[in-house]
Amino acid sequence: MQFNDPHQKAIYSEPAPIKRSHENPFEAMVERFDIAAKILELDEGFYEYLVTPARIHITAIPVVMDTGKIKMFEGYRVIHSDILGPSKGGIRYAPDVTLDEVKALASWMTWKCAIVSVPFGGAKGGVICDPKGMSAGELERMTRRYTANMTDVFGPDKDIPAPDMNTNEQIMAWILDTYSMQAKRTAPAVVTGKPISLGGSEGRREATGRGVMTVTLAAMERLNMRVAGTTVAVQGFGNVGSVAADLLTQQGCKVVAVSDVSGGYYNENGLNIHAMLAYSAANGNSLEGYADASPISNQELLSLDVDVLAPCAKEDQITSANADSIRAKIIVEGANGPTSPGADKILAEKGTLVIPDILANAGGVTVSYFEWVQDRQGYFWTKDRVERRLDRMMSKAFDDVYDKAGKHDTTLRIGAYVLAIKKVADALKLRGIYG
Ligand code: GLU
C-alpha cells in the first residue's frame, strides 16, 4: 500500500461479492473470465489472484480554474497486473468515469498485452471531468496535478500511461514533462502516445485503427469473403473508427455508414471517407452538417445489412436488447467493451463472428510497446518498419485466438480469454507467490 501523498490513498481490499448484472463493465469482464477459467480448469487460488486488481489508487485533484476558484476532481489509476511486466494502459477523461469501469479496462489491458505477446501487465486511469467544458489551461493544470499525485505509481519500469478516451498527444506531453520535472531527468519512456518530437513513435496515432483493419482482413480470409466491395459500417469517427474506415476503404471495402456524436451518416454507394476526414478536421472534429450522406440513427447503423460492423465508440452498444437485430457477418470491436455478455450469447447463436476488443483493438498497445522500446534504445524506427511489425503481430494474434477458439469449440472472445489467462497464469506459476 502507498500513502506517500496526502492526496492519494491506495486501497487493496477483498473483492466485493460479484453480482451478475450486465451493466457493470467489471462484472461483464468477470463473466467472460469465468467461462474461460472453467475451460482452463483454473485453480481457485489462481482465479482469485487473476481476477483481483493488484492496486487501486484514488486521488483528489485540486485545480485552480480560470475563474480563480479551486475545483476538486477525482482521479483513478488501477493496476490490474504486473505479472508479465510493467503495467500499461491509457487514461480517460469523462464525466461518467467510474471505478468499476477503470477496473474492467485495466484487466482488459492485461489480457490484451498477453494476446499480442508484449511484455506488459495491465492498468488504466481515469479522471471524472468534462474535458469539453474545460479550457486548455484547466486541462493542463488538472493533468499535471494528477501526474504529480501519481509520481510514485508511474515510471518507465513500473506503470506507463497512454491516451484513451478524450486524452491525446498534448496531454501525454504534459504527463512526460511533469513526471520528468519531478524525476529531475527527461523520461520519455514513462508515457506512450506522445508527440513524435518528444519521442513518440511513427504510426502510433493510426495503430489501433490499423490493427482493426488487419484483423478484419484476417477474419474475411477465414470466412472466404472477398475484400473488394465488402460493405462496412463503423460506429465512431474518432482516432480508431476514422482510421479503420479509411484503411478498410483503401483495401477495397465499401464503407456505407459511419457515425460520431453528431449522428449517423449513410450512403449505400459508399461514403467518401477521405472527404469526411477532411470535413471533420476542418469542423472541430465533428461531422455535423456533412452533406453527401443521409442521416441514420445509432440503432439503424448497428442493424444495417452490412458484412462488417465495427463498433469503435464506447462500451455497451450491443446488448441483449438489440443483438438480435444485428445483421453483420463480422463484428470487429475497435472500442473496449462494446458488447455485453448477454449479447455474446445471442450473436454466437446467430453465427456472427465477433472479433473481441482484447484482440481487435490491441494494435494501439502494440505500437505503444514499440514506442517504449524505441525510447529506451534512443533509436527510432521508420513508419514502414512500425507498420510491418504491427501487421505481423496482429495477424499472429488473430491466428492464435482463432486456433484457441477452434480447439475449445468456443467463440473468439472466450478463445482470446483462454489464451490470455493461460499465459498470465503460467507466468504466475513460474514466479510463485512472494512472502
Ligand atoms: N488506451 C488504449 C487501449 O485501450 C492504448 C493503451 C496503451 O497504449 O497503453 O488499448
Boltz pocket constraint, residues with backbone or C-beta under 6 A from the ligand:
constraints:
  - pocket:
      binder: B
      contacts: [[A, 88], [A, 89], [A, 90], [A, 91], [A, 160], [A, 161], [A, 162], [A, 163], [A, 164], [A, 165], [A, 192], [A, 193], [A, 336], [A, 361], [A, 362], [A, 364], [A, 365], [A, 366], [A, 368]]
      max_distance: 6.0
